[in-house]
């Protein structure tokens, strides 16, 4: 529960108003500013280092005293991608399983909860970028949570010796997905202490985060962890098998001089410095060069943590709940690319299963970016508008139209988080998607919202 007890220990003085909360692992000290209380860098699992590299997330040990929760923890280990839509705000490290919470200042209880899952192709990304701040949305009356999950070869890795050891009883390879599940379980256990309602949780992800939402909607292990979902530019697609991933893991080990027949291969792999595990992998380099063997795989289909989401939607084997989903107008591949087509296909599959689906296209381009983006809104450019952080993204170049577009997009999102329906009397009415009329909401180039037909 939130408390005013002054029990600070071993903490430096801070000029920001302090806030305190006690969760299941100990006491936290956050800060309040501009109507929002924030707690950052909260560990939700043990550091996945040393012998815990390539293990399911393990419980975090309780701490004594009061933990400083005023700064982000490290984003997960990676080679940062300088052209990413939202550059990292911390140095990456293996010790990275931290969550952040923003809530309206005050003592309101049972507030709706939104949990953000970042994108980055499963090889880049983190929760610290300034445009991912949950403060503007918290001012609209919700609790916002973000967290880090392992990426690259730390997030997905398989090897015959890992499979043989199997210390987590079949929980193999999909370590990033396991982190997401662990974070959602942490939310269910603790969010009430921050004023959130554990029975009204919405997950939202963009790009790889959107793909993660598809995985969570169809994962047998995620049932009951959330009540609504938002998918931004994330297609539903199957992944390789465990056997395929093991072969790729053997390729990586061999590239480091570690033979698959070496009985100490697993120990040697865990002893590799983190930067050698990254080995130059990021969004710019993740494609396997012609003539070379692949040494990295994204999330796999194992039937337990992750299933084939396309088949699961077709067969009705998924958590049926309200879903808001869409893509940007000039998303990857353009109008015929897999992001726009994937969003359309998912909307159709959900509608056919009689699930409330709210389908959109984001067409707005920031005033200062229009000369560089004549074909429309590019991949990931919608995030600062849904998060209402356009001022953070565009700084002094932010126009009144940018701010209006951000208010509109974020209001739809917050309404959906609160009630599972994005509508209110001040906004253009957004009906549920129906394959019969194929209408979608266009967050349009003028900064408003209009209903249009989604014609391929």
C-alpha positions as CSV (number, residue, x, y, z in Angstrom):
1,X,0.0,0.0,0.0
2,X,1.1,3.6,-0.5
3,X,2.5,5.1,2.7
4,X,4.0,8.4,3.9
5,X,6.3,6.6,6.4
6,X,9.8,8.0,6.3
7,X,11.9,4.9,6.3
8,X,14.5,5.8,3.7
9,X,17.8,4.0,4.1
10,X,21.0,4.4,2.1
11,X,19.4,6.6,-0.4
12,X,20.7,10.0,-1.7
13,X,18.5,13.0,-1.1
14,X,16.1,13.9,-3.9
15,X,14.5,17.3,-4.7
16,X,11.4,15.7,-6.3
17,X,8.5,14.9,-4.0
18,X,8.9,11.3,-2.9
19,X,6.3,8.5,-3.0
20,X,6.5,5.1,-1.3
21,X,4.9,1.8,-1.9
22,X,5.5,-1.7,-0.6
23,X,5.2,-4.7,-3.0
24,X,5.7,-8.4,-2.5
25,X,9.5,-8.1,-2.5
26,X,10.1,-5.0,-0.5
27,X,9.7,-1.2,-0.2
28,X,10.2,1.2,-3.1
29,X,10.8,5.0,-3.2
30,X,9.6,6.8,-6.3
31,X,8.9,10.4,-7.2
32,X,6.0,12.7,-8.1
33,X,5.9,15.5,-10.6
34,X,3.2,17.3,-12.6
35,X,0.3,15.2,-11.3
36,X,2.0,11.8,-11.9
37,X,3.8,9.4,-9.5
38,X,6.4,7.2,-11.0
39,X,8.4,4.2,-9.9
40,X,11.2,3.0,-12.2
41,X,13.7,0.3,-12.3
42,X,11.7,-2.2,-10.2
43,X,13.1,-5.8,-10.5
44,X,10.5,-8.3,-11.4
45,X,12.9,-11.3,-11.7
46,X,16.4,-12.2,-10.7
47,X,19.2,-10.9,-13.0
48,X,19.5,-13.4,-15.8
49,X,23.3,-13.6,-15.6
50,X,25.9,-16.3,-15.1
51,X,24.2,-19.6,-14.6
52,X,20.8,-17.9,-15.2
53,X,21.7,-17.0,-18.8
54,X,19.3,-19.0,-20.9
55,X,17.1,-19.9,-18.0
56,X,13.4,-19.1,-17.4
57,X,13.1,-15.9,-15.2
58,X,13.7,-16.8,-11.6
59,X,12.2,-15.1,-8.5
60,X,13.8,-12.0,-7.3
61,X,15.1,-12.1,-3.7
62,X,13.4,-9.8,-1.2
63,X,15.4,-6.7,-0.3
64,X,15.6,-4.9,3.1
65,X,15.3,-1.2,3.6
66,X,13.9,1.0,0.8
67,X,14.9,0.6,-2.8
68,X,15.5,3.7,-5.0
69,X,12.9,3.6,-7.8
70,X,13.5,6.9,-9.4
71,X,15.7,5.8,-12.3
72,X,15.3,3.3,-15.1
73,X,17.1,0.0,-14.9
74,X,19.4,-1.1,-17.7
75,X,17.7,-2.0,-21.0
76,X,18.6,-5.5,-22.1
77,X,21.9,-6.4,-23.8
78,X,22.0,-5.4,-27.5
79,X,23.9,-3.4,-30.0
80,X,21.8,-0.2,-30.2
81,X,20.4,0.7,-33.5
82,X,20.9,4.4,-34.1
83,X,18.1,4.8,-36.6
84,X,15.5,3.2,-34.3
85,X,12.4,5.3,-33.7
86,X,13.1,5.6,-30.0
87,X,16.8,5.5,-29.0
88,X,17.6,3.9,-25.7
89,X,18.0,6.0,-22.5
90,X,20.2,3.6,-20.6
91,X,23.4,1.6,-21.4
92,X,22.3,-2.0,-22.2
93,X,23.3,-4.9,-19.9
94,X,22.4,-8.5,-19.2
95,X,21.0,-7.5,-15.8
96,X,17.9,-5.9,-17.2
97,X,14.6,-7.4,-15.9
98,X,13.1,-4.2,-14.6
99,X,9.6,-2.7,-14.7
100,X,8.3,0.9,-14.5
101,X,5.0,2.2,-13.2
102,X,3.3,5.6,-13.7
103,X,0.1,6.4,-11.9
104,X,-2.0,9.6,-11.3
105,X,-0.8,11.3,-8.2
106,X,-3.2,10.8,-5.2
107,X,-4.8,7.7,-3.7
108,X,-7.3,6.6,-6.4
109,X,-7.7,2.8,-6.4
110,X,-8.7,0.2,-9.0
111,X,-7.6,2.2,-11.9
112,X,-7.4,0.6,-15.4
113,X,-3.9,-0.7,-16.2
114,X,-2.0,-0.6,-19.5
115,X,1.2,-2.7,-20.0
116,X,3.6,-1.7,-22.8
117,X,5.7,-4.2,-24.8
118,X,8.3,-2.5,-27.0
119,X,9.3,-3.4,-30.5
120,X,12.7,-3.7,-32.2
121,X,12.6,-6.9,-34.2
122,X,13.4,-8.9,-31.1
123,X,17.0,-7.7,-31.3
124,X,16.7,-4.1,-30.3
125,X,14.5,-2.0,-28.0
126,X,13.9,-1.2,-24.3
127,X,11.6,0.6,-21.9
128,X,13.7,3.6,-21.3
129,X,13.2,5.8,-24.4
130,X,11.6,9.1,-23.5
131,X,8.8,8.7,-26.0
132,X,7.7,5.6,-24.1
133,X,7.1,7.6,-20.9
134,X,3.7,6.6,-19.3
135,X,3.3,10.0,-17.6
136,X,0.9,11.7,-20.2
137,X,-1.4,8.7,-20.3
138,X,-1.4,8.4,-16.5
139,X,-2.7,12.0,-16.4
140,X,-5.7,10.7,-18.3
141,X,-6.6,8.4,-15.4
142,X,-4.9,5.0,-16.0
143,X,-1.8,3.2,-14.5
144,X,0.9,2.6,-17.1
145,X,3.5,-0.2,-16.8
146,X,6.5,-0.9,-19.0
147,X,9.2,-3.5,-18.6
148,X,12.2,-5.0,-20.3
149,X,12.4,-8.4,-21.8
150,X,15.5,-10.2,-23.2
151,X,16.2,-9.8,-26.9
152,X,18.7,-11.1,-29.5
153,X,20.5,-14.3,-28.5
154,X,19.7,-13.7,-24.9
155,X,16.0,-13.7,-25.7
156,X,15.8,-16.7,-28.0
157,X,18.5,-19.4,-27.9
158,X,18.5,-23.2,-28.1
159,X,21.3,-25.8,-28.0
160,X,21.2,-29.6,-27.6
161,X,22.9,-29.3,-24.2
162,X,20.3,-26.7,-23.0
163,X,17.6,-29.1,-24.0
164,X,19.3,-32.0,-22.3
165,X,19.8,-30.1,-19.0
166,X,16.2,-28.8,-19.0
167,X,16.3,-27.2,-15.5
168,X,13.0,-25.5,-16.1
169,X,11.0,-28.5,-17.2
170,X,10.5,-27.8,-20.8
171,X,10.6,-24.0,-20.7
172,X,13.3,-23.6,-23.3
173,X,14.4,-21.2,-26.0
174,X,11.7,-18.4,-25.7
175,X,13.4,-16.5,-22.8
176,X,12.1,-13.1,-24.0
177,X,8.5,-14.4,-24.1
178,X,9.0,-16.0,-20.6
179,X,10.1,-12.6,-19.4
180,X,6.9,-11.1,-20.7
181,X,4.9,-13.7,-18.9
182,X,6.8,-13.1,-15.7
183,X,6.2,-9.3,-16.0
184,X,2.5,-9.8,-16.4
185,X,2.4,-12.2,-13.4
186,X,4.2,-9.4,-11.4
187,X,1.6,-6.9,-12.5
188,X,-1.2,-9.2,-11.3
189,X,0.5,-9.7,-7.9
190,X,1.5,-6.1,-7.3
191,X,-0.4,-3.5,-9.4
192,X,-3.1,-3.0,-6.7
193,X,-0.4,-1.5,-4.4
194,X,0.1,1.2,-7.0
195,X,-3.6,1.9,-7.3
196,X,-4.2,-0.3,-10.4
197,X,-7.0,-2.9,-10.9
198,X,-5.4,-6.4,-11.5
199,X,-8.7,-7.4,-13.1
200,X,-8.6,-4.7,-15.8
201,X,-5.2,-5.0,-17.6
202,X,-4.6,-4.2,-21.2
203,X,-1.5,-5.2,-23.0
204,X,-0.2,-3.2,-25.9
205,X,2.8,-3.8,-28.2
206,X,4.2,-2.3,-31.4
207,X,6.1,-4.3,-34.2
208,X,7.9,-7.1,-32.3
209,X,5.8,-6.0,-29.3
210,X,2.7,-6.4,-31.5
211,X,3.9,-9.9,-32.5
212,X,4.3,-10.6,-28.8
213,X,0.7,-9.6,-28.2
214,X,-0.4,-12.1,-30.8
215,X,1.8,-14.7,-29.0
216,X,0.3,-13.8,-25.6
217,X,-3.3,-13.9,-26.9
218,X,-2.7,-17.5,-28.2
219,X,-0.3,-18.8,-25.5
220,X,-1.7,-21.4,-23.1
221,X,0.5,-19.9,-20.3
222,X,-0.9,-16.4,-20.7
223,X,-4.6,-17.2,-20.0
224,X,-6.0,-14.9,-17.3
225,X,-3.1,-12.5,-17.2
226,X,-4.9,-9.6,-19.1
227,X,-8.3,-8.6,-20.3
228,X,-7.8,-6.5,-23.4
229,X,-5.1,-6.2,-26.1
230,X,-3.7,-3.6,-28.5
231,X,-1.6,-4.6,-31.5
232,X,0.3,-1.9,-33.4
233,X,2.0,-2.9,-36.6
234,X,2.5,-6.5,-35.4
235,X,1.7,-9.4,-37.7
236,X,0.7,-12.9,-36.5
237,X,3.3,-15.3,-37.9
238,X,4.6,-18.7,-36.8
239,X,8.3,-19.3,-35.9
240,X,10.8,-22.0,-36.3
241,X,10.7,-25.3,-34.2
242,X,12.9,-26.1,-31.3
243,X,15.0,-28.5,-33.5
244,X,15.6,-25.7,-36.0
245,X,16.6,-23.3,-33.2
246,X,19.0,-25.9,-31.8
247,X,20.7,-26.2,-35.1
248,X,21.1,-22.4,-35.3
249,X,22.4,-22.4,-31.7
250,X,25.0,-25.0,-32.7
251,X,26.0,-22.8,-35.6
252,X,26.6,-19.9,-33.2
253,X,28.6,-22.0,-30.8
254,X,30.8,-23.2,-33.6
255,X,31.4,-19.6,-34.7
256,X,32.9,-19.1,-31.2
257,X,35.1,-22.2,-31.4
258,X,32.7,-24.3,-29.3
259,X,31.9,-27.7,-30.8
260,X,28.5,-29.3,-30.3
261,X,30.2,-32.5,-29.1
262,X,32.1,-30.6,-26.4
263,X,30.7,-31.7,-23.0
264,X,31.5,-28.3,-21.6
265,X,29.8,-26.4,-24.4
266,X,27.0,-25.0,-22.3
267,X,29.4,-23.7,-19.6
268,X,31.6,-22.2,-22.3
269,X,28.6,-20.5,-23.9
270,X,27.5,-19.0,-20.6
271,X,31.1,-17.8,-20.0
272,X,31.2,-15.8,-23.2
273,X,31.3,-12.0,-22.6
274,X,27.9,-10.4,-23.3
275,X,29.2,-8.4,-26.2
276,X,30.4,-11.7,-27.9
277,X,26.9,-13.1,-27.5
278,X,25.5,-10.0,-29.2
279,X,28.2,-10.4,-31.9
280,X,27.1,-7.4,-33.9
281,X,23.5,-8.4,-34.1
282,X,20.9,-5.7,-34.4
283,X,18.1,-4.5,-36.8
284,X,20.7,-3.5,-39.4
285,X,22.5,-6.8,-39.4
286,X,20.0,-9.5,-38.5
287,X,19.6,-10.8,-42.0
288,X,21.9,-13.8,-42.7
289,X,24.4,-13.0,-45.5
290,X,24.2,-15.3,-48.5
291,X,26.4,-18.3,-48.1
292,X,26.6,-18.2,-44.4
293,X,24.8,-20.3,-41.8
294,X,22.3,-18.6,-39.6
295,X,23.4,-17.9,-36.0
296,X,20.2,-16.3,-34.7
297,X,16.6,-17.2,-34.6
298,X,13.6,-15.2,-33.3
299,X,11.0,-16.7,-31.0
300,X,10.1,-20.3,-31.7
301,X,6.9,-22.3,-31.8
302,X,7.1,-24.9,-29.0
303,X,3.4,-25.5,-28.4
304,X,3.6,-24.6,-24.7
305,X,5.0,-21.0,-24.4
306,X,4.2,-20.1,-28.0
307,X,1.9,-21.7,-30.6
308,X,1.3,-20.9,-34.3
309,X,-0.9,-17.8,-33.9
310,X,-2.4,-18.0,-37.4
311,X,-3.6,-21.5,-36.8
312,X,-4.8,-20.6,-33.3
313,X,-6.9,-17.8,-34.6
314,X,-8.3,-19.9,-37.4
315,X,-9.3,-22.7,-34.9
316,X,-10.5,-20.5,-32.2
317,X,-7.8,-21.4,-29.7
318,X,-7.0,-18.0,-28.2
319,X,-8.1,-15.7,-25.4
320,X,-11.2,-14.0,-26.7
321,X,-11.3,-10.4,-25.6
322,X,-11.6,-6.9,-27.1
323,X,-8.7,-6.1,-29.4
324,X,-7.6,-2.8,-31.0
325,X,-5.3,-3.2,-33.9
326,X,-3.9,-1.6,-37.0
327,X,-0.8,-0.3,-38.9
328,X,0.6,2.9,-40.2
329,X,-0.2,4.2,-43.7
330,X,3.3,3.6,-45.1
331,X,4.2,0.7,-42.9
332,X,6.9,-1.8,-43.8
333,X,6.4,-2.9,-47.4
334,X,3.7,-0.3,-48.1
335,X,0.1,-1.0,-48.7
336,X,0.8,-4.6,-49.8
337,X,3.4,-5.2,-47.1
338,X,3.1,-7.7,-44.3
339,X,2.3,-5.1,-41.6
340,X,-0.8,-3.7,-43.3
341,X,-1.9,-7.0,-44.7
342,X,-1.2,-8.7,-41.4
343,X,-3.3,-6.2,-39.5
344,X,-6.2,-6.7,-42.0
345,X,-6.0,-10.5,-41.8
346,X,-6.0,-10.4,-38.0
347,X,-9.0,-8.1,-37.9
348,X,-10.8,-10.4,-40.2
349,X,-9.9,-13.5,-38.1
350,X,-11.0,-11.8,-34.9
351,X,-14.3,-10.6,-36.4
352,X,-15.1,-14.1,-37.7
353,X,-14.6,-15.4,-34.1
354,X,-17.1,-12.7,-32.9
355,X,-14.4,-10.9,-30.9
356,X,-14.8,-7.1,-30.6
357,X,-12.1,-5.8,-32.9
358,X,-11.4,-2.1,-33.5
359,X,-9.3,-1.7,-36.6
360,X,-7.4,1.4,-37.6
361,X,-4.9,2.9,-40.0
362,X,-2.5,5.7,-38.7
363,X,-1.9,8.2,-41.5
364,X,-0.7,11.3,-39.7
365,X,2.8,12.6,-40.3
366,X,4.3,15.1,-37.9
367,X,4.5,18.6,-39.4
368,X,8.3,18.7,-39.3
369,X,8.6,15.3,-40.9
370,X,6.4,15.7,-43.9
371,X,9.1,16.6,-46.4
372,X,11.0,13.4,-45.5
373,X,7.9,11.2,-45.5
374,X,5.9,12.0,-48.6
375,X,4.4,8.5,-48.8
376,X,2.7,8.7,-45.4
377,X,3.3,7.6,-41.8
378,X,6.2,5.2,-41.5
379,X,6.7,2.2,-39.2
380,X,6.7,3.1,-35.5
381,X,5.9,6.8,-36.1
382,X,2.5,6.4,-34.5
383,X,4.0,5.7,-31.0
384,X,4.5,9.3,-29.8
385,X,0.9,10.1,-30.8
386,X,-0.7,7.1,-29.0
387,X,1.5,7.8,-26.0
388,X,0.8,11.6,-26.2
389,X,4.6,12.2,-26.2
390,X,4.8,14.1,-29.5
391,X,6.3,17.1,-27.7
392,X,9.1,14.8,-26.5
393,X,9.7,13.3,-29.9
394,X,9.6,16.6,-31.9
395,X,10.6,19.1,-29.3
396,X,10.4,22.8,-30.4
397,X,9.2,21.6,-33.9
398,X,6.0,20.2,-32.4
399,X,3.0,21.9,-34.1
400,X,-0.5,22.5,-32.7
401,X,-1.7,20.0,-35.3
402,X,0.8,17.4,-33.9
403,X,-0.6,18.0,-30.5
404,X,-4.2,17.6,-31.7
405,X,-3.3,14.4,-33.4
406,X,-1.7,13.1,-30.2
407,X,-4.7,14.0,-28.1
408,X,-7.0,12.2,-30.5
409,X,-4.9,9.0,-30.8
410,X,-4.2,8.8,-27.1
411,X,-7.9,9.5,-26.1
412,X,-9.0,6.5,-28.2
413,X,-6.3,4.4,-26.6
414,X,-7.1,5.4,-23.0
415,X,-10.8,4.9,-23.6
416,X,-10.1,1.4,-24.8
417,X,-7.8,0.7,-21.8
418,X,-10.6,1.8,-19.5
419,X,-13.6,0.1,-21.0
420,X,-12.6,-2.2,-23.9
421,X,-14.3,0.4,-26.2
422,X,-12.3,3.3,-27.7
423,X,-15.3,5.6,-28.1
424,X,-16.6,8.6,-26.2
425,X,-18.9,11.5,-27.2
426,X,-16.1,13.8,-28.1
427,X,-14.6,11.5,-30.8
428,X,-15.6,10.2,-34.2
429,X,-17.6,7.0,-33.6
430,X,-15.4,4.0,-34.2
431,X,-17.5,0.8,-34.8
432,X,-16.3,-2.7,-34.3
433,X,-14.7,-4.2,-37.4
434,X,-16.9,-6.3,-39.6
435,X,-15.7,-8.3,-42.6
436,X,-18.9,-7.4,-44.3
437,X,-18.4,-3.7,-44.6
438,X,-14.6,-3.6,-43.9
439,X,-14.7,-0.2,-42.3
440,X,-11.7,1.1,-40.3
441,X,-10.8,4.3,-38.5
442,X,-8.3,6.4,-40.2
443,X,-6.3,8.6,-37.9
444,X,-5.9,10.9,-40.8
445,X,-3.3,13.1,-42.4
446,X,-5.0,16.2,-41.1
447,X,-4.7,15.1,-37.4
448,X,-8.4,14.0,-37.1
449,X,-10.2,10.7,-37.4
450,X,-12.5,9.5,-40.2
451,X,-14.2,6.2,-41.1
452,X,-12.9,4.8,-44.4
453,X,-13.2,1.5,-46.3
454,X,-10.2,-0.8,-46.0
455,X,-9.8,-1.8,-49.6
456,X,-6.8,-3.9,-50.5
